[in-house]
Amino acid sequence: MMKKILIFLFCFISIAIAKEVPPRPINSYVYDENRLLSQAETKIFNEISEELYRKTGVGLAAALFQNIGDEEPRDFALQIASTWKVGNKNDEGVLIFVTLDEKRRSVETGYGAEIFLPDALVERIQQRTLVPAFRQKKYGEGVLLLALGLSEEIAKAKNVSLDFSKISENNIKYNHRNVQKKSTISSGTKLVEFGKSPVLIGERINPTGKKKLKQALKDKDISYILNEGISQEEKGAEVLDVNVGLPEIDECQMMELVIKELQAVTDLPLQIDTSDPITMEKALRIYNGKPLINSVNGKTEVMKEIFPLVKKYGGMVVALALDENGIPESTEGRIAIIDKIYATAKTYGIDNSDIIIDPLAMTVSANDQAAVATLNAVKYVKEKKNGLTILGVSNVSFGLPLREHIT
C-alpha cells in the first residue's frame, strides 16, 4: 500500500510520448532523465541517501523526468516504486518522484515508512523545501532540500543523528533549517497561510446556541450542514470550523460523514473541532489535506492526548491558554501556560510554527481588565515567541449593548 501526495507545480508543456518504467540505477539513488540535478547535486543526494540508510535502514531514492508521455503521473510513480521495490510490505523505502511537464511531484512511502512520514507531514516538508525552489527553477536545490527534510524527520523518528557535513562540498551549501517554516493548513486543493494577514474562520457549523443546526444533526440533515458551509465560503470565510458534538448523536460517525461531504463541495480547509480524542483521530485519519486541530490546552492530560495526534497525522493546532486551574485572570498566569504548551509540544517534535495560541478573549462586562490580560498575552506571543494567535473577538462584548461596535 502506498501513500500519495500529488500536487500541481508550474513548469513547461511538452509532447506526450509513451514512457517505460526505468530500471533502478546501479550505484546511485537517482534516476535523472534530463539532468535536472548537476553532477555535484547528484553526488550530494547519494551521500544523503547513504548516510540515511547507514543510520536508519531507510532507503531514499529519486526518479526525475522532464515528461512521462501518455502515462498518468500517479500510476507511473507507483509503478516505479513497485519496480524499484519501494513500498513492499515491511519496506521502509521512500521515493521522490518529479515530472516537470506534467507539473507533478509526489513522495511515495513504503509500509514501514508511512508511520513516521504521514501525508500531511510530507506535504508540509515539500511546501517549505521543494516548492519554493521549483518556483525559481532551482530543481536540484529543491530535490536536495526535500531529501534533507525527509531525512531529518526519519532520523528523529528513529532517534538517531545524521552527519551531513559532506554536503558542503564543491561550494554547494544546503541547510534546510534555514528555509523559513510557513504556518499553513490545506484541503486537497487549497492552501491557507497564517501570519501574513488575518484569516477568517467560519464557525456556523457548531451546534452551540443554534437550534436549527442541532436539529439538523439529530435528523442527519446533511444538506442543511453543507449549505451552512457553502454560505460561509460565499461570505468570505477562508477556513470552516466543524463541530458536531451533541450528546444525542454518535459524534464520531457524524464527524466523519460531515468532513467527507464538506470536502466534496468546498475546497476550503477545515478546522476539526472536538474535545474527544477518539473522534479527533478518526477525523484526522480521513481528512484530505492538513487540517487545523481545535484544540489543545495547558492541561497535562489533554496535551498527552492531542500532541501525539498532531505529530502522527500532521496539522496546525489551536492551543488555549488555560489549564487544570482554569483561565488565569493575570497576564503572567496566561504566559506561564503558553510557555508550558510550547515546551511540551517541542518534546513531541511539533514546531512553534504549527501552533496557534488562543489567549482567550473574555467579556469585559464581567471584568473590565480582562481585555488587558488578553492583549498582553497576544503581545507576548508575537514579540517574544514570534508565534501566531487566534481570538474569538466577539466574546469581549458579550452581555453588552451595541456589541458590533465594541467588537
N, C-alpha and C positions, 0 to 999 in steps of 0.2 A: 504494500500500500504506500502511495506517495503523497506527500503534502505538496500543495501547489500554490504559488503566489505569482500571478501573471498580471502585469500592468503595462499599459501603453507607454512607450517612450517616443521621442520625436527625432527622426533622423532623415532617411532618404527613401526613394522609390526605385524599384528595380524590376527587371523582367523575371517572371516566375519560371524556375527550372526545377524539375523533379530532383530530389536530393536523397542520397542513400545515407544511412547511419554510418558515420566513420568509425573505424576501429579505435580503441583506446591507444593513445600514443605510447611508444616504448621509451622508457627512461625520462618521462615527462608527465606532468599532471595537467598539461594544457593542450587542447586541440584548438588551434587558432587559424581558421581558414584563410583569412585575408590579412594576417599580421596586424591585428588591432593592437597587440602588445609589441613593444620593441624587444630585441633580444635580451636587453638588461632587465626589462619588466618581466619577461617570461622566466628568467633566472630567479628573480626575486619571488615570483609566485611559487616556483618549485621549492625554494628554500622555506617559504611559509608552510607549504604542504608537508614537507619532510619533517620540519620541527613539530608540527601539529600531530602527525602520525606517530612520531617517535615518543612524544609525551602522553598522548591520549588514545592512540589506536584508531582515531577517526581519520578517514581518507577524505581529502578535499581536492576536487578536480574542476576544470572549466572547459566548456565547449562554446566556442565563439564563432559566429557566422556573419557574413555580410547579408546573405539571404538563404532561405531554405526552399525556394521554388514553390511548388503547389502544396507542400506539406503544411498541415495545421500545426502551428508552433507548440501548442500544449502537448499534442500527441507525439510530436517529434522529440521534444525534450524528454518525455517519458520513455520513448524508445531508446534514446541514448543512455539514459540512466539504467535501463534494463540490460542493454548490451554491455555496458561497462561494469555491470553488477553493482551499481549504486542503487540501493533500495531493496535488496533482497532481505528476506526475513533475518532479523538479528544483525543486519549490516548497519554500521554507523557512518556510511559514506554520505558525502554532501557534494552535489553538483551545481555549479553556477552555469546557467545557460543564457546566452545572449544571441539574438538575431536582429541586426540593425534595420534592415529594410522592412521587416515585418513589425518593427517597433515593439519588440517584446523582450522581456527578461524574466527569469524565474530562478528560484533556488529549490532544488529537489533534495529531500532528505530521506534517508533510509529509516527503517523501523526503529533502529537503535538510537538515531539522532533526533527523531521528532519530539522526544520528551524534553530535551533541553534546547531545541530550536523550534518553538511553536511558530505558526504562521505570522501572528501579529508581531512577534519579536523580530523575525527575519525581515518583515516589511519595514519595521522601524529602522533597522540597521541599513537597509537599502536606501531609505529616504535620506539618511544623513551621510551616506558614503557614495554609492554608485550613482544615484540620480543626479546630484549637483554636478559631479564630474562629467557625466554624459551630456548634460546640457551645454557644457563648454567643449564638447567633443574630445575630452580627455579620457579616452576609453581605457587605456592601460591603467591610468591612475584610479579610475572608478572601480575596475575589477580588483586591483590590489587593496584599495581601501575596504571594499566589501569583504575580501578574503581575511583581512586583518580583523574586521569587526566580528565576523562569524567565528574566527579562531579564538578571539578573546572570550566570547560567550561560552564556547565549548570548553575552554580551559577552566573557566570559572565553575562550570557545572562539574567538571572532573576534579576540581580542587588541585590544579597543578599550575606551575608558572611556565610561560613560554619565553624563549630568548630570541628576540627578533633583531638583535644588534647587527646582523649581516645585511639587513635590508637597506642600509645606507650606502652600500657600495655604488660605485660609478656616479657619485654625486647625486644620486636619486634618494630623496628623503621622504618617507611616508610616515605620518603619525596620525592615525585615525582619531586619537584622543583630542587632536586639535580641531577636528571637524565639529562645528557648532551643532549641539544637540537641539533639535527642534521639538517643541511640545505639540504633538499632533494626535488627532484621532481620525478615524476614517470609516466610511462604509465600504462596500465593494468597489465603488467608483468615484467617491468624493472624499477629499482631504480637507480637514479644518485645522488651522494652526492657531494655537493660543499664544498670547504675548504680544502680538503686533497691534491688535485693536480689540475692543470689547466683542465678545462672542455671545449672541443671543440664544438662550436655551429655552425652548418652548416646553411648558410644564402642564399643559392641559390634559395629558394622559396620566392623570394621578387622581384617584378617587376621593382624596381628602376634600371635603366640602363640596363635592359635585354629585348631586343626586342622580342626574341622568347617566353619568359615566358609571356610577355604582350599579345602576340597574342594567346597563349595557353589559357590564362584566358578568353579572349574575345570569343574564339571558344569553351570554356568548354572542352578543350582537357585534360581530367584528366590523361590520360596515360602519357603525357609528364611531368606533375607535379609529378606524382608518381615516374617516372624514375629519376627525379631530387633528390627526397628524398632517393631512394634506392642507387643511385650513391654516395651521400654524406655519407651514412651509410657505404658503402664499402670502402670509403676512410678514415674512422676513426672518423666521426662525432659522438658525443655522445648525442646531442640534435639537433632537427631540428626546425629552425625558420619557421613560417608560416605567411606570409604577402601577402594578395591578394587584397590590396587596389588599385583599379583603378576607375576613375570617370565614365568610360563607362559601368561598370557592377554593379550588386547588390552584394555589399561586404558581407552582412550578409549571403545571400544564398550561395555564393561561399565559404565563410569561413567554414560554417557548412559542406558542401559537401567535401571539401578538408580534413578537420580533420577526418571525418568518413572514407574516403577512405584511407588516410595515415595510420590511426590506424589499418586498416585491412591488410596492407602489411609490416609494420615495427613495432618493439616493442620499438623504441626509444621514449623517452619523447619529447613533443613538446613545443615550445615557441610560445604562441599566441601573434601575433604582429599586433596591430591595434590601431589607435587613436580614434576610435569610440566606446563609452561606450556600445551602444546597441549591436553592433557586438561582443564586448568582452563578454558581459553577455550571449549571445546566444551560443557562442563558449564554455564558461566555463560550461554551463548547459549540453552540450552533451559530453564534454571531458571525456574520461575514464582514471582516474588517477589524479595526482596532477601536474598541468602544471606550466610552467614558464610564467609569465604575463609581456608583454612588451608594455607599460610601464606606470610609473607614473613619475611626476617631482615635483618641488617645487611650481608650480602654485596652488594657493588655490583652484580654481575651479576644476582642474584636480584631486587633492587629494580627494576632496569631491565626485568625480565620481568613482574613481578607488578603493580607500581603502575599501569602503563598499562591493565591489565585491570580493576583496581578502579575506575579513573576511567571507563573506557568502559562497563562493564556495571553499575556500582554494587554496593554490598555493604559489609559491615564486614570488616576483615581482621585476623587474628591475626599479631602481629609478635614473633618470637623474639629474645631478647637474646643473639645470637651473630653472629659474622662470620667472615671468612676465617681468623682465628686460633683459631676455636673458641669455647668458652664461658668467659668470664673468671671466674676464681675470686674476684676482688675486686668489691666494690660499685662502685667507681669505674669499673672496666672495663665493667660492665654498663650503668651510667648513660651512659657515652660512646656506647655502641651505641644505646641508647634515644634519645638526643638526635639521633643521626645519622638514625635511622629517621624520627622526627617531621619533621626538617628536610627530608629528601628527599621525604617524602610531600607536604609543603607545596608543593614545586615542581611537583607533578602536580595540584595543586588538591584534595588529599584532606585533609579536616579531621581534627583530633585525635579528634573525636567518633566517627569511623568506624574508629579503630584500637584494638585491644585488645592491650596489651603482655603477653607471657608472659616474666617474668623468669627462668623456668626453675628449677623445684624439683629439686634434686639430692639424691641419697641421702646421709644423714648417716653411714651405715656406712663410707663411703669417706673422708669429710671432715666432721668434726664442726662446722666453721664454714660449711659450705655453706648451711645454712638461714639463717644470719645475713645473708649476701650477698643471698639471695633476698628476705628480708623488708625489708631496707634499700632494695632496688630497688622493691619494691611501695610502700613509704612515699614514695619519691621521685616515682613516677608519680602517686600520689594527691594528695600535698600540693603538689608543685612544678609539676606539669603538668595537674592536675585531670583526669587521664586514667583509663582503665579497664585492669584487669589480669585475667589468666586464669592459672590454675595447674593442673598435673597433680599435685595434692597427694599422691597415693598414692606418688609417686616418692620422697618423703622417707624412707619406711620400707622401701624395697626392700632385701632381704637381711637384714632384722632379724626376730626373733621377735615375736609379738603385734602384727603390723602394723596391725591395725584400731584398736588402742588408741593407737599412736603417731600414725597418720594423723589 
